[in-house]
């Protein structure tokens, strides 16, 4: 499998480079601007780290989650669980791969508002792809400039309402009774802009017991009272009621029927309900040559989740029950001052800022049974008030002179945990702990030619335990005061090349050493304890290519080689793990390729290929690894314009050859239900309609 992947990557790269030299195409256009990493607008081409900008493209995708727009970003792995009760598994160079739920170890932001709590646990399900302006994906050393638990950064930016008022709507139908509708109103002039969107989604799901239904709303008001000021008011909400959770399967059960679920899943009717609302304010003000930027936000999130923990396991008085019920309120502020100035030594840009984030949970746990009735809210087993606060001042300085650019920074991170246990029948699990760490970063870029840059970067980072990992990791199952944050050191070397027709070629080599990696100490009776035990090493290569092969044809390619291993022996769940074992949940090779044909602006069609090597599912690498796979997808889009109307139709077919494959894995699942099946052949057909009020 590895040899096949490498051959495919080499052939596709040679084809693209050959096409670039065989023709005499126009000169490269200006590279896209990004703010991730440097925090001020700069060409991604000039920055000394890996950062990609992803613009929305109509390719027939239903617009459900981040696995759709981000599949072609090298170094980023998104495993679609086919389970809307859990977030897609998202990892960046291996950071976040161990997450059993939510997104772990990657900073998620939407319009500057964190979708990641201060302890590093994130939820991307609230993101609204209908209003997407663009996405920025930052990988490598400079991700640490976003604080603790930032192994990578994914930032979404909604578009501003602009131009004549437009009313648009769409409907999408697909496999497994999938249905999605949305309606959008937007417009604006130089002083005010507005964007309002409402979307509904429902599906029976590919797997048994995986039906889902949710509603999303988004509103944005942009004000420009003068030429130097921009103010954006943003509101969003998510209502997700009774989403079924199919959970994982053992290897034998997966081979017998990939769409099946375990008996306990059905007995306890595993499901999840989410209700989230948040509002934010972005203010940007130019003061002479300087810029002041501030983001304020506040929100609430309510989660009710029914798990399949057996009744017998809840006999243990330390067990917290099989129903999770919490109400969270969260708020924060991020503010920075960006000051450029010119000297005889070159141009400097100084950025000084501070981020403050706080979340507070009113959290209960209940038994998931009453007598013989299963899958219901029973007796109280947990009652806590949990607070996590993050405070991080930072300073960055950039220097540019002719063909050389230097960027460096310092960030001081302080993350405080406070657990107040109100359920004392099984002991007092209260606890407080604060982690502090200052992380430096340094990078340099040199322009060999106007179209070719080389760069190098280095940084230190750290990753605190999450609140869930701290909760029961003490020696007697109490609060884990002794858990230490994992610390890392990263180095990256790379080449960036601009190609004609908005093309580019990016190549990055990286090496990451991590100390005090968090691993499972024991998993008994529904409670998982964590420990600091492992030293890990990640090294790899990323290749990203986008280029026009010929008139009307365009190729995109993303290849990642990632060798992630434990470099020190340790004990996990009572079992010795020798050094050299592969880290679970991380593919050594992955490849994405897209060939798109656009004979005219109103017609586009494309073929996509996805390859991934095997995934280990537990630390010792003894259980059956999830096999690698190769998939093919196709899409077609047609548009008609009859002013003031615009009509478009899309058709998409995923997994064209109906291959069985494991789409994602649950790392170290106590019952060996590691495997979550990917979807078989699926189709989506959509119709869009837009009217412009001229």
SULVEN-V486945 format. One line per field, one symbol per residue. phi: phi as a letter, one per 40 degrees, with the letter a starting at -180 (. if undefined). psi: psi as a letter, one per 40 degrees, with the letter a starting at -180 (. if undefined). burial: 1 if it has 16 or more other C-alpha atoms within 10 Angstrom, else 0. Layout:
BEGIN
phi = ???
psi = ???
burial = ???
END
This chain:
BEGIN
phi = .cccccccccccccccccccccbbcccccccccbbcgcgbcacdccccacabbbccbcbgccgcaccccbcbccgbbbbccfaccbcdcbbbfgcgccccagbbgbcbbbfgccbbcdchcbbccccbccbccabbbbbgdccccbhcgbcabbbbbccccagddbbbaabbbadffcaababbbaiibcbabbabbbbbbaacgcccfbcaaabbbaaabbbbcacbbbbbbbbaabbbbgccbcfcbcccccccacccbcccdcccfdaabbbbbababbbbbcbgccbbbabbaaababbbbbbbccdcccccccccgbbcaabbbaaaabaabbbcabbcchbbbbbbaabbbabbbbbbbbccabgccbgbcbccbaabbbbbbbbacaabbbbbafcbbbbaabbbbbbbbabbcbbbcbhcccaaabbbabbcaaaabbccacbabbaaaaabaabcccccccdbcccbgccccccbccbbbbbbbabbbcbcfgcabbbbbaabbbbfdcbccabbggbbbbacabbbbbaaabbbbbaccadgbbbbabbbbbbbbccacabbfgbcbccgccccgbccbaabbbbbbbcadcbaaabbbbbaccbcbaccgcccccccabbbbaaabbbbbbdccbbabbbbbcfdcfccaccabbcgdccgccbbccccdbbbbbbbbbbbcc
psi = ddddddddddddddddddddedigiiiiihiiiiehddeihihddeifihhihhihhgfeiefdieedeedfhiehhhhhefheeiiihhihfehedehdiahhehhhihfehhehideehihedehhedehdiihhhiadedeeeaifgeihhhhhiiihiaihhhiiiihiaiffhhhiihhhiiiaediiihhihihiiieidiiffiihiiiihhhhhhgdieehhhhhhiiihhhhfhiheaiiiddddddhdeiiidddddefhihhhhhhiiihhhhhhgbeihhhhhiiiiihhhhhhifhidddedheeheiehhhihhiiiiihiihhhiiiieeahihhhhiihhihihhghihiifihbehifihbihehhihhhhhhhgiihihihhhbehhhhiiihhhhhhhhhhhehedfiheiihihhhhhhiihiihhhdieehiiiiiiiiiihiiidddddfeidfeahgdehiihiihihhiihhhhiiffiihhhhhihhhhifhhihdighfehhiiihdihihhiahhhhhhihdahehhhhhhhhhhhhihehiihhfehhhiieiihiehhdhihhihhhhgdidehiiihihhihaihieidefdihihiiihihiiihhhihhgheihiihihhhigdefihihdiihhfhdefgdhhhiiahiihhihihhhhg.
burial = 0100110110011001101100000000001011111101010111111111110000111111111111111111111111111111111111111111011111111111111111111111111111110111111111111111111111111111110011111111111001111111111100011111111111111111111111111111111100000111111111111111111111101100011111011101111111111111111110000011111111111111111111101100011111111111111111111110000000011111111111111111111110000111110011111111111111111111000111111111111111111010000011101011111111111110000111111111111111101111110011111011111111111111111111111111111111111111111011111111111111111111111110001111111111111111111110001010111111111111111110000001111111111111111100011101111111111110000000111111111100011111111110011111111111111111111100
END
